[in-house]
Amino acid sequence: MTVAEAARIGLGVTDPGTELEFAGIDADGPLGVLLDGSADRRIEALTTPAGLDGQLRPYQERGLAWLAFLDAVGLGGCLADDMGLGKSVQLLALLVHERTAITRRSKRWPAPTLLVCPMSIVGNWEREAARFAPSLRVLVHHGTDRVKGEEFAEQARRADLVLTTYALAARDHEDLAATGWRRIVLDEAQNIKNPAARQTRAIRALDAPSRLALTGTPVENRLSGLWSIMDFCNPGLLGSQKAFRERFAVPIEKLHDDEAAARLRRITQPFVLRRKKSDTSIITDLPDKLEFDESCRLTREQGSLYAGVVEDMLQRIEETDGIERRGLVLQTMLRLKQVCNHPAHLLGDGSRLPGRSGKLDRLDEVVDEVLASGEKVLVFTQFARWGSRLQAHLRERLGRDVLYLHGGVSKLERDRMVATFQADGGPQVFILSLKAGGVGLNLTAANHVVHYDRWWNPAVEDQATDRAFRIGQQRDVVVRKLVCAGTLEERIATLIERKKDLAERVVGTGEGWLTELSTDELRQVIALSADAVVEEEVDGATSR
């Protein structure tokens, strides 16, 4: 049997398919190391390859050895180190290492590696390859002028590393499928968490003897995402999606079955390497991350708008059910978040911003403190249009340049913004939409992070924070999450803290889980507390 078949049987995923009583597998050597889940500790670390321009840290050399080990036994894996621990340099080291070893034994150059990543970090991969592995020949398959057909196949054959995006993996599937790949790598692999999505199906259909996934969040919210990533790396390892749901997803997510969770960890452990920045045995020179919620009060205008949205929603929700009810709940949550941000955000009327939002007032104070100390700050918002208004507000108020990165920014302009911000003397404030700027960027020039509004998915927020909190950061990073007291923001922040990650029972994707609450539960979550509105001075008297 193959190593993959032996691993599935040894880990108890599949039945050996024999009438004989199965006692187990007794294995030593590489297979034994794999099955007992100690590969990352027992495999001898590989030294930094001579062709790599830089010195790997000890944990990165162990990561390189683990990747090479899986490749040698014909298995795929998921490098799930914390964001900022250098997953990209470990992969580049693997390419340099194997090309050195292969060309030493044979004059034939190995087939290229295809790396699929979000569009926002294609430029980052180009820069990382040029910096750490200048000997690698890199082909970028992206943009309107990208080559296709036989010309693409010819250029790909001459490359070591081909970079493309998730969208193009589906759109140009024919060209990619016709090319012989040594390996397929998915960066930010949580992008294939939906097994039914067109781009996921297209990527899974690509053929290569080796498959790797890179992600700092192998489990964002639902275990189906873990199944999709693991099934990409090692097809069939966790059984069919239906069997996985019955055996693991339902018992763990719905029934909180610790035995099922332990069994799943035992099965996946050999194929997932995860190290955390908080582990001092992994990295000792990373500064601290100071993370806390900043409580903000609503203004009277915000309080009035908030109460109006709640009253309207509760009245209408009693008369609806099914899909219509879920849509109404999500629409209401969106509007309440906009109210908490600023009245002008909800109204969309382009009206003035100063003095009307407790949250904006607090942002102004934080930015003033950061600038006074000569430091830099990242400000994340999930609302692209609101980010544009924040940029205009801060530019006018500060009288200096404020950068803003959103999904409509071109790759060239994105790279320019990052370089400008990272440079000494560059702009001190960088606003980013959470989707466009939350992954793949190195923004260690900032040591302050502000989440202006909450995504309510800890994994997504942590990804964004780690644009600043990563290797290369020399100062403690201060992370502030602005939360309006007495509103749904405060109550949902509390709920999330109780359900921090999926292995420990995370809430559903985004705000979708809120739609399943009863009307009474919803009322408790969204109701406005009596002390939610800031006290104001009116003609010498205090009022609410």
Salt bridges, closest charged atoms under 4 A:
ASP36 OD2 - ARG42 NH1 2.47
ASP40 OD1 - ARG41 NH1 3.88
ASP71 OD2 - ARG182 NH2 2.51
ASP71 OD1 - ARG183 NH2 3.41
ASP81 OD1 - ARG275 NE 2.64
ASP82 OD1 - ARG274 NH2 3.20
GLU98 OE2 - ARG99 NH1 2.90
GLU98 OE1 - ARG182 NH2 3.47
GLU98 OE1 - ARG183 NH2 2.75
GLU126 OE1 - LYS411 NZ 3.04
GLU150 OE2 - ARG157 NH2 2.90
GLU154 OE1 - ARG157 NH2 2.97
GLU154 OE2 - ARG158 NH1 3.13
ASP160 OD1 - ARG99 NE 2.92
ASP160 OD2 - ARG137 NE 3.53
ASP172 OD2 - HIS141 NE2 2.75
ASP172 OD2 - ARG146 NE 2.64
GLU220 OE1 - LYS193 NZ 2.72
ASP231 OD2 - ARG204 NH2 2.65
GLU246 OE2 - LYS242 NZ 2.82
ASP258 OD1 - ARG505 NH2 2.66
ASP285 OD1 - ARG57 NH1 2.84
GLU291 OE1 - LYS289 NZ 3.84
GLU291 OE2 - LYS481 NZ 2.93
ASP293 OD1 - ARG454 NH1 3.84
GLU294 OE1 - ARG362 NE 2.77
GLU294 OE2 - ARG480 NE 3.09
GLU301 OE2 - ARG356 NH2 2.86
ASP312 OD2 - ARG316 NH1 3.21
ASP364 OD1 - HIS393 NE2 3.04
ASP364 OD2 - ARG397 NE 3.70
GLU365 OE1 - ARG362 NH1 2.90
ASP368 OD2 - ARG397 NH2 2.51
GLU369 OE2 - ARG362 NH1 3.65
GLU369 OE1 - ARG480 NH2 3.79
GLU375 OE1 - HIS448 NE2 2.73
ASP401 OD1 - ARG395 NH2 3.25
GLU413 OE2 - ARG416 NH2 2.69
ASP415 OD1 - ARG127 NH1 3.09
ASP415 OD2 - LYS411 NZ 3.37
GLU461 OE2 - ARG454 NE 2.78
GLU461 OE1 - LYS481 NZ 3.51
ASP466 OD2 - LYS277 NZ 3.02
GLU489 OE2 - LYS359 NZ 2.78
GLU497 OE2 - LYS500 NZ 3.38
GLU511 OE2 - LYS337 NZ 3.11
ASP520 OD1 - ARG523 NH1 2.90
ASP531 OD2 - ARG297 NH1 3.93
GLU535 OE2 - ARG544 NH2 3.27
